[in-house]
């Protein structure tokens, strides 16, 4: 997950820093609160989507990967 979200985490941090840097002096919380909340909401959506994608990919790999227990089909039948 960490590797899959690395770019998204960097983007979130950049958005938070930008929101704080763009805030007027004495209004940091008032000016940055909404942009930071929006950035967190975007990140949360990407986090959940990537987590679901990774889970789905894992399940697909398990469903279709060769199994050590698999036996060769009996051609005589």
VOVODREN-781258 format. One record per atom (N, C-alpha, C, O): residue number from 1; residue in three letters; atom name; x, z, y. Coordinates in Angstrom, 3 decimals. Each point is the difference from the previous one (the first is absolute). Example, Ala and Ser with C-alpha at 12.3 -4.5 7.8 and 13.67 -1.06 7.14 Angstrom:
paza,vexmar,kelum,xx,zz,yy
1,ALA,N,13.190,7.800,-5.690
1,ALA,CA,-0.890,0.000,1.190
1,ALA,C,0.900,0.000,1.200
1,ALA,O,1.036,0.665,-0.019
2,SER,N,-1.386,-1.385,1.069
2,SER,CA,0.820,0.060,1.190
2,SER,C,-0.770,0.730,1.090
2,SER,O,0.509,0.169,1.108
END
This chain:
paza,vexmar,kelum,xx,zz,yy
1,UNK,N,0.835,0.000,-1.189
1,UNK,CA,-0.835,0.000,1.189
1,UNK,C,0.878,0.000,1.251
1,UNK,O,-0.255,-0.730,0.957
2,UNK,N,1.284,1.558,-0.990
2,UNK,CA,0.844,0.120,1.187
2,UNK,C,0.636,-1.338,0.350
2,UNK,O,0.028,-0.389,1.168
3,UNK,N,0.475,-0.306,-2.162
3,UNK,CA,0.617,-1.306,0.248
3,UNK,C,-1.036,-1.015,0.481
3,UNK,O,0.280,-0.809,0.884
4,UNK,N,-1.470,0.855,-1.466
4,UNK,CA,-1.052,-0.945,0.371
4,UNK,C,-0.507,0.236,1.415
4,UNK,O,-0.475,-0.930,0.651
5,UNK,N,0.572,2.165,-0.169
5,UNK,CA,-0.535,0.354,1.313
5,UNK,C,1.068,0.127,1.081
5,UNK,O,-0.312,0.344,1.139
6,UNK,N,1.548,-0.614,-1.479
6,UNK,CA,1.091,0.200,0.948
6,UNK,C,-0.232,-0.721,1.331
6,UNK,O,0.161,0.599,1.063
7,UNK,N,-0.530,-1.857,-1.116
7,UNK,CA,-0.243,-0.767,1.233
7,UNK,C,-1.208,0.548,0.757
7,UNK,O,-0.006,0.021,1.231
8,UNK,N,-1.015,0.421,-1.965
8,UNK,CA,-1.199,0.549,0.637
8,UNK,C,0.298,1.334,0.685
8,UNK,O,-0.536,0.286,1.071
9,UNK,N,1.386,0.521,-1.688
9,UNK,CA,0.392,1.275,0.612
9,UNK,C,0.776,-0.262,1.279
9,UNK,O,-0.231,0.650,1.020
10,UNK,N,1.157,-1.611,-1.077
10,UNK,CA,0.756,-0.354,1.203
10,UNK,C,-0.927,-0.483,1.112
10,UNK,O,0.182,0.357,1.164
11,UNK,N,-1.170,-1.165,-1.524
11,UNK,CA,-0.960,-0.509,0.992
11,UNK,C,-0.787,1.151,0.618
11,UNK,O,-0.191,0.034,1.216
12,UNK,N,-0.269,0.915,-2.043
12,UNK,CA,-0.735,1.156,0.506
12,UNK,C,0.864,0.787,0.984
12,UNK,O,-0.462,0.355,1.084
13,UNK,N,1.690,-0.088,-1.451
13,UNK,CA,0.890,0.753,0.884
13,UNK,C,0.238,-0.723,1.319
13,UNK,O,0.056,0.629,1.057
14,UNK,N,0.085,-1.946,-1.120
14,UNK,CA,0.178,-0.784,1.233
14,UNK,C,-1.246,0.081,0.883
14,UNK,O,0.109,0.125,1.220
15,UNK,N,-1.287,-0.198,-1.833
15,UNK,CA,-1.244,0.064,0.767
15,UNK,C,-0.172,1.378,0.651
15,UNK,O,-0.440,0.096,1.145
16,UNK,N,0.783,0.955,-1.870
16,UNK,CA,-0.096,1.354,0.560
16,UNK,C,0.978,0.157,1.156
16,UNK,O,-0.365,0.513,1.058
17,UNK,N,1.599,-0.950,-1.253
17,UNK,CA,1.002,0.100,1.060
17,UNK,C,-0.422,-0.809,1.224
17,UNK,O,0.165,0.452,1.134
18,UNK,N,-0.705,-1.640,-1.362
18,UNK,CA,-0.442,-0.848,1.110
18,UNK,C,-1.149,0.664,0.765
18,UNK,O,-0.024,-0.018,1.231
19,UNK,N,-0.916,0.598,-1.960
19,UNK,CA,-1.135,0.672,0.651
19,UNK,C,0.484,1.157,0.859
19,UNK,O,-0.476,0.182,1.120
20,UNK,N,1.410,0.594,-1.629
20,UNK,CA,0.521,1.135,0.762
20,UNK,C,0.825,-0.484,1.189
20,UNK,O,-0.106,0.544,1.100
21,UNK,N,0.923,-1.561,-1.324
21,UNK,CA,0.821,-0.531,1.096
21,UNK,C,-0.835,-0.646,1.104
21,UNK,O,0.399,0.010,1.165
22,UNK,N,-1.549,-0.567,-1.521
22,UNK,CA,-0.866,-0.646,0.992
22,UNK,C,-0.885,0.991,0.754
22,UNK,O,-0.624,-0.357,0.999
23,UNK,N,0.571,1.587,-1.471
23,UNK,CA,-0.835,1.010,0.655
23,UNK,C,0.620,0.411,1.338
23,UNK,O,1.220,0.032,0.159
24,UNK,N,-2.086,0.275,0.781
24,UNK,CA,0.459,0.458,1.312
24,UNK,C,0.492,1.438,-0.112
24,UNK,O,-0.470,0.769,-0.839
25,UNK,N,1.411,-0.426,1.686
25,UNK,CA,0.510,1.370,0.012
25,UNK,C,-1.144,0.971,0.280
25,UNK,O,-0.830,-0.227,0.880
26,UNK,N,0.808,1.290,-1.634
26,UNK,CA,-1.053,0.990,0.153
26,UNK,C,-1.287,-0.354,-0.718
26,UNK,O,-0.943,0.792,-0.006
27,UNK,N,0.887,-1.983,-0.606
27,UNK,CA,-1.203,-0.443,-0.718
27,UNK,C,0.355,-0.520,-1.393
27,UNK,O,-0.706,-0.847,-0.548
28,UNK,N,1.785,1.347,-0.015
28,UNK,CA,0.472,-0.534,-1.281
28,UNK,C,-1.074,0.123,-1.079
28,UNK,O,-0.272,-0.965,-0.714
29,UNK,N,-0.330,2.122,0.593
29,UNK,CA,-1.020,0.181,-1.038
29,UNK,C,-1.229,-0.850,0.302
29,UNK,O,-0.498,-0.705,-0.877
30,UNK,N,0.011,0.768,2.105
30,UNK,CA,-1.200,-0.767,0.360
30,UNK,C,0.209,-1.503,-0.155
30,UNK,O,-0.888,-0.703,-0.484
31,UNK,N,2.054,0.207,0.890
31,UNK,CA,0.246,-1.443,-0.026
31,UNK,C,0.412,-0.530,-1.373
31,UNK,O,-0.194,-1.181,-0.286
32,UNK,N,0.754,2.032,-0.560
32,UNK,CA,0.522,-0.493,-1.275
32,UNK,C,-0.876,0.363,-1.205
32,UNK,O,0.155,-0.582,-1.073
33,UNK,N,-1.058,1.524,1.243
33,UNK,CA,-0.780,0.493,-1.134
33,UNK,C,-0.786,-1.106,-0.705
33,UNK,O,0.054,-0.106,-1.225
34,UNK,N,-0.770,-0.703,1.971
34,UNK,CA,-0.818,-1.050,-0.612
34,UNK,C,0.856,-1.096,-0.649
34,UNK,O,-0.280,-0.380,-1.137
35,UNK,N,1.314,-0.144,1.817
35,UNK,CA,0.841,-1.000,-0.674
35,UNK,C,0.681,0.539,-1.266
35,UNK,O,0.146,-0.728,-0.982
36,UNK,N,0.264,1.983,1.005
36,UNK,CA,0.622,0.592,-1.187
36,UNK,C,-1.029,0.146,-1.115
36,UNK,O,0.306,-0.267,-1.162
37,UNK,N,-1.508,0.683,1.499
37,UNK,CA,-1.068,0.120,-1.005
37,UNK,C,-0.309,-1.365,-0.608
37,UNK,O,-0.186,-0.113,-1.211
38,UNK,N,0.132,-0.920,2.045
38,UNK,CA,-0.270,-1.350,-0.498
38,UNK,C,1.134,-0.487,-0.911
38,UNK,O,-0.251,-0.620,-1.034
39,UNK,N,1.488,0.904,1.421
39,UNK,CA,1.145,-0.389,-0.823
39,UNK,C,-0.045,0.704,-1.354
39,UNK,O,0.300,-0.599,-1.033
40,UNK,N,-0.677,1.874,1.050
40,UNK,CA,-0.121,0.752,-1.253
40,UNK,C,-1.125,-0.561,-0.870
40,UNK,O,0.135,-0.057,-1.222
41,UNK,N,-1.221,-0.348,1.827
41,UNK,CA,-1.117,-0.570,-0.760
41,UNK,C,0.420,-1.308,-0.663
41,UNK,O,-0.323,-0.238,-1.164
42,UNK,N,1.040,-0.608,1.899
42,UNK,CA,0.514,-1.253,-0.573
42,UNK,C,0.930,0.280,-1.163
42,UNK,O,-0.103,-0.618,-1.059
43,UNK,N,1.025,1.570,1.271
43,UNK,CA,0.955,0.350,-1.049
43,UNK,C,-0.722,0.534,-1.235
43,UNK,O,0.340,-0.362,-1.126
44,UNK,N,-1.323,1.211,1.333
44,UNK,CA,-0.743,0.586,-1.113
44,UNK,C,-0.685,-1.097,-0.825
44,UNK,O,-0.017,0.065,-1.229
45,UNK,N,-0.542,-1.062,1.900
45,UNK,CA,-0.641,-1.101,-0.717
45,UNK,C,1.024,-0.790,-0.815
45,UNK,O,-0.249,-0.342,-1.156
46,UNK,N,1.415,0.051,1.775
46,UNK,CA,1.042,-0.729,-0.722
46,UNK,C,0.532,0.830,-1.172
46,UNK,O,0.282,-0.541,-1.069
47,UNK,N,-0.146,1.848,1.272
47,UNK,CA,0.469,0.905,-1.050
47,UNK,C,-0.945,-0.052,-1.197
47,UNK,O,0.449,-0.197,-1.130
48,UNK,N,-1.731,0.370,1.357
48,UNK,CA,-0.974,-0.021,-1.091
48,UNK,C,-0.021,-1.358,-0.689
48,UNK,O,-0.058,-0.074,-1.228
49,UNK,N,0.105,-1.001,2.012
49,UNK,CA,-0.039,-1.331,-0.599
49,UNK,C,1.223,-0.246,-0.870
49,UNK,O,-0.119,-0.527,-1.106
50,UNK,N,1.299,0.907,1.599
50,UNK,CA,1.210,-0.197,-0.799
50,UNK,C,-0.005,0.891,-1.230
50,UNK,O,0.465,-0.414,-1.062
51,UNK,N,-0.979,1.622,1.185
51,UNK,CA,-0.079,0.892,-1.157
51,UNK,C,-0.919,-0.608,-1.059
51,UNK,O,0.320,0.014,-1.189
52,UNK,N,-1.457,-0.545,1.625
52,UNK,CA,-0.919,-0.642,-0.947
52,UNK,C,0.623,-1.241,-0.621
52,UNK,O,-0.155,-0.242,-1.197
53,UNK,N,0.859,-0.548,2.006
53,UNK,CA,0.671,-1.196,-0.518
53,UNK,C,1.055,0.364,-1.040
53,UNK,O,0.094,-0.639,-1.048
54,UNK,N,0.701,1.671,1.342
54,UNK,CA,1.026,0.430,-0.947
54,UNK,C,-0.635,0.513,-1.292
54,UNK,O,0.493,-0.290,-1.090
55,UNK,N,-1.557,1.030,1.205
55,UNK,CA,-0.692,0.511,-1.179
55,UNK,C,-0.562,-1.152,-0.828
55,UNK,O,0.117,-0.012,-1.225
56,UNK,N,-0.720,-0.941,1.898
56,UNK,CA,-0.569,-1.147,-0.704
56,UNK,C,1.105,-0.798,-0.692
56,UNK,O,-0.164,-0.408,-1.150
57,UNK,N,1.278,0.182,1.832
57,UNK,CA,1.120,-0.726,-0.600
57,UNK,C,0.542,0.748,-1.209
57,UNK,O,0.341,-0.617,-1.009
58,UNK,N,-0.260,1.936,1.100
58,UNK,CA,0.479,0.804,-1.122
58,UNK,C,-0.941,-0.143,-1.184
58,UNK,O,0.443,-0.169,-1.136
59,UNK,N,-1.732,0.236,1.400
59,UNK,CA,-0.977,-0.128,-1.079
59,UNK,C,0.056,-1.383,-0.630
59,UNK,O,-0.115,-0.132,-1.218
60,UNK,N,0.291,-0.899,2.037
60,UNK,CA,0.097,-1.354,-0.535
60,UNK,C,1.241,-0.149,-0.867
60,UNK,O,-0.045,-0.635,-1.054
61,UNK,N,1.153,1.221,1.497
61,UNK,CA,1.230,-0.075,-0.785
61,UNK,C,-0.166,0.720,-1.329
61,UNK,O,0.467,-0.481,-1.033
62,UNK,N,-1.129,1.631,1.054
62,UNK,CA,-0.216,0.746,-1.238
62,UNK,C,-0.941,-0.745,-0.930
62,UNK,O,0.178,0.027,-1.218
63,UNK,N,-1.174,-0.688,1.779
63,UNK,CA,-0.958,-0.740,-0.820
63,UNK,C,0.627,-1.228,-0.662
63,UNK,O,-0.388,-0.380,-1.105
64,UNK,N,1.352,-0.235,1.779
64,UNK,CA,0.539,-1.265,-0.489
64,UNK,C,1.451,0.078,-0.458
64,UNK,O,0.572,-1.016,-0.395
65,UNK,N,0.022,2.175,0.439
65,UNK,CA,1.390,0.087,-0.420
65,UNK,C,0.090,0.052,-1.514
65,UNK,O,-0.899,0.523,-0.659
66,UNK,N,1.974,-1.059,0.102
66,UNK,CA,0.164,0.059,-1.453
66,UNK,C,0.102,1.445,-0.460
66,UNK,O,0.600,0.837,0.676
67,UNK,N,-1.160,-0.563,-1.774
67,UNK,CA,-0.002,1.347,-0.534
67,UNK,C,0.938,0.071,-1.196
67,UNK,O,0.079,-0.930,-0.803
68,UNK,N,0.632,2.051,0.698
68,UNK,CA,0.873,0.191,-1.154
68,UNK,C,-0.823,0.146,-1.268
68,UNK,O,0.488,-0.294,-1.091
69,UNK,N,-1.705,0.736,1.216
69,UNK,CA,-0.857,0.229,-1.153
69,UNK,C,-0.698,-1.280,-0.456
69,UNK,O,-0.627,-0.025,-1.059
70,UNK,N,0.733,-1.007,1.840
70,UNK,CA,-0.684,-1.247,-0.331
70,UNK,C,0.571,-0.582,-1.296
70,UNK,O,1.214,-0.034,-0.197
71,UNK,N,-2.078,-0.405,-0.649
71,UNK,CA,0.432,-0.610,-1.265
71,UNK,C,-0.222,-1.499,0.088
71,UNK,O,-0.846,-0.484,0.752
72,UNK,N,1.624,-0.231,-1.535
72,UNK,CA,-0.155,-1.443,-0.040
72,UNK,C,-1.309,-0.338,-0.711
72,UNK,O,-0.364,0.670,-0.967
73,UNK,N,-0.327,-1.671,1.418
73,UNK,CA,-1.259,-0.341,-0.657
73,UNK,C,0.258,-0.452,-1.444
73,UNK,O,1.008,-0.638,-0.303
74,UNK,N,-1.923,0.981,-0.545
74,UNK,CA,0.117,-0.375,-1.405
74,UNK,C,-0.484,-1.439,-0.137
74,UNK,O,-1.202,-0.265,0.019
75,UNK,N,2.141,-0.656,-0.157
75,UNK,CA,-0.347,-1.417,-0.075
75,UNK,C,-0.692,-0.349,-1.303
75,UNK,O,-0.696,-1.013,-0.077
76,UNK,N,0.870,1.824,-0.938
76,UNK,CA,-0.632,-0.292,-1.292
76,UNK,C,-1.513,0.148,0.099
76,UNK,O,-0.731,-0.683,-0.718
77,UNK,N,0.255,1.550,1.580
77,UNK,CA,-1.438,0.189,0.149
77,UNK,C,-0.572,-1.202,0.689
77,UNK,O,-1.207,-0.061,0.234
END
